[in-house]
Amino acid sequence: MVTKERKSDMDLDDPDRSRRKLIVGGGVAAAGMLLSGVAQAQKSLGGAPTMDGLPVPVPPADKTAGPIIAGRDSRLQGRVAVVTGAARGIGRAIAVEFAANGADVIALDISGPVSTASDAAPATPQELAETVSMIQAYGRRAEGIRADIRDIGALRAAANRIEQRYGKIDIVVANAAIQYWKSLLDLQDTEWTDVIDNNLNGTANTIRAFAPMMVKRNYGRIIVVSSMQGRHGTKDAASYAASKWGIFGLMKSAALELGRYNITVNAVVPGLVATALTLYEKRLTESVGETGYHKPNGFLTPQEAWDRRAATMPLGVGWVQPEDISPAAVYLASDAAAMVTGSEIEVTGGDSAKSL
């Protein structure tokens, strides 16, 4: 659930500014004291570069993040975004944060059972409808589409429908995933296949279904959601770790192929996040086990799990929230990230400091 409302950048009369507006507001005030207008700002940054008296090439306007403008890292006005796995959790947080920053958002989710190889209770149509309502609360256009990311035909049909209805697709977030905790040698064949098929193949299907619309317009932002579990081995979760590792290779390859169409492809990499995918005993027990603690013959309460993990985290949290992840997606979707592709942003509360 996203519980903290944030108004869009257009809601300037609202006294309750978002976290980024506070930063932007301070920057605007400081800039106003020193500069008068963008032209002066650009002049103060050095103007046209030269070397030994000769002009140095600069990129064309569509190949740069452009001049400094307050809030450019969160401006999504006029954009149309599609987010998979948007009924709840990280997907919902990203969809709502996109809307809070000006985008129209289509929330796509299977909203029903995915596979027996999933430890989390499935999302529901009611949760998808709730996400749509949250988006609309920001005055943005929104709709929910029920589709299975393993079915590329369904995704292509959704992409065509969205393009016809909204006129374009600017941003796609491939977030939907399942997780299964079972030792590698005990996994049934279908259990391994289902996790890989949903997480890795489903992410590839999402790119393959929606990217053609971006290619036609020579513009797009694709964001995939991987995991810190894709950075390292995970005991009793080999299928999930392998699928998330594969997403890194997929993302980088897509970035190489799609860059010539002015499409960026990047990954958001969450650590442990408080979602339905992780908030159950097996997941918390395994994550605490990574700290070296194993509670003998007893149920590990959420508070115990938090305390044990928080003690090992640089920022002192047991896990992060979905709305801690979504600002990174907003940045990657914005024009400020025009020259960011093939890259990863980790949001972990400090787990990133423990690994290469």
Secondary structure, DSSP 8 states (H G I E B T S, - for coil): ---S----TT-TT-SS--HHHHHHHHHHHHHHHH-SSHHHHHHHTTSS-EETTEE-----GGGS--S--TTTTS--TT-EEEEESTTSHHHHHHHHHHHHTT-EEEEEE--S---SS--S----HHHHHHHHHHHHTTT--EEEEE--TT-HHHHHHHHHHHHHHHS---EEEE---------GGG--HHHHHHHHIIIIIHHHHHHHHHHHHHHHHT-EEEEEE--GGGTS--TT-HHHHHHHHHHHHHHHHHHHHHGGGTEEEEEEEE-SB-STTT-SHHHHHHHHHTTT---TTS---HHHHHHHHHTTSTT--SSB-HHHHHHHHHHHHSGGGTT--S-EEEESTTGGGG--
